[in-house]
């Protein structure tokens, strides 16, 4: 293979690698965006769970109090 042939093959490989890296970068941005959305959803679930726990504790305290009054 001649030097020109080798250079041409290297240029082709470089172009393919560049395209691959660009695709990967786009996919990473998409994944990051999805993760941010999931993090927000998880935070909402955590807050709702904390509120439910608080309500359950209030009810438990109330039941305990009512049972002790009888």
N, C-alpha and C positions, 0 to 999 in steps of 0.2 A: 504494500500500500504506500502511496506517495505521501509526502508531507501535506500537500493540498488536500488529499483525501482524508487524512487524519484530522486536519484542522476543521474540515467541513463536518466530520463526524462529531468532533468536540463541540462545535457551534450548535449542532442539532441537539446534542445531549444537554447543553447549557440551556437552550430554549425550553426543552421538556422539563428540566429541573425548575426553571423559573416559573413555568406555568403551574407545576405541582405545588410549589411553595405558595404561590398566589392563591390557589384553591384551598390549601390548608389554612392559610391566614383567614380567608373568608369563613371557612367552616368553624374556626376557633372563635371568630367574632360572633357567629350565630349561636354557638354553644354557650359563650359567655352571656349573651342576651337571654337565652333560655334559663340559665342558672340564676340570673338576677330575678327573673319572673318567679322561679320556684322559691327562691329565698323570701320574696315578698309573701308568697302564699303560705310558706311555713311559719313566718312571723304572725300572720293572721290566725293561723291554727293555734299557735302557742298562746296568743293573747286570749282567744276564745276559750281555750282549755283552762287558762288561769282564772278567767271569770267563772267558768263552771265549777272549778275547784272551790272558789270562794263561796259560791252559792251552796255547794254541798256542805261546806264547813258550817255555814250559818244554819242550815237545816239540821245538821247533826247536833249542833249546840242547842237548838230549839227543842229537838226531840229529847235530848238528855235532860234539859231543864223541865220539860213537861212530865217526863217519867219520874223525876225526883220530887215533883210537887204532889204526886198521887200517893 
